[in-house]
């Protein structure tokens, strides 16, 4: 009998010890082990500039180069069967307008610098002296236009970000890269100097571009370039 009481007492003490140990462990938090670089990034938080820097050359530009559609051909398809064109080539975030990756070669009819959202007014072949589309060259690119560049690639989705601000920061960071590229392509010393360029030095030139457009106004097609080349002819 004594041994039975002794065994019971040992079991009770053992269970009590395990309970105390479990309670102590429940208050512990397992530490996350990070590299020094990861620790710095975690402290700094998300930035659109860092995100875009990581994917611009490796994913964004290759996607545009490989999937951009000839603009006049796409516009003809949109006019003929808009839903088919959207299903095949369009992307959007939420319920906004669809964006498309496009490419083209056109003659510059006019370099409109009347506002900060400067435009190259384009005439596609066969040239008839009539404006077919415009290429926005800044120095200001509107947020909706920057968003078109982000959305058109199809693999940058809102659900991958913590909030709307991060998603917008990606578009803004893309816009900064684009305006710097445009300034270089047009021969401006910096982004703000785009407005100081002599329009007569660009009008009549042939331009080649790859970029994004939205199809919210068929009578006002505006393309945001991710690549731009001015041909001296």
Secondary structure, 3 states (H helix, E strand, C coil): CHHHHHHHHHHHHHHHHHHHHHHHHHCCCCCCCCCHHHHHHHHHCCCHHHHHHHHHHHHHHHHHHHHCEEHHHHHHHHHHCHHHHHHHHCECCCCCCCEEEEEEEEEEEEEECCCCEEEEEEEECCCCCCCCEEEEEEECCCHHHHHHHHHHCCCCCHHHCCCHHHHHHHHHHHHHHHHHHHHHHHCCCCCHHHHHCCHHHCCCCEEEEEEEEECCCCCCCEEEEEEEEEECC
